[in-house]
Amino acid sequence: MNIKKYIIPIIVAMVLYIIVSLILEKDYSRDILIREAGEGFIFGILYGLYLFLRNRFRKKEEN
């Protein structure tokens, strides 16, 4: 399994989530940054799980 295939999109999704959330909050205090980073991490985990499951079931259908 090629781990780079999952890690890079997950990190990009996390960073984009954090940036968009901070722009929408219009507040850049430390507490908000930590909260949004935590939410971004959870989003990244869920997105990674989605990518893994999608790839796993797609390969079974093609064979």
PyMOL commands that set and color helices and strands:
alter all, ss='L'
color gray80, all
select helices_A, chain A and resi 4-25+30-62
alter helices_A, ss='H'
color red, helices_A
deselect
rebuild
show_as cartoon
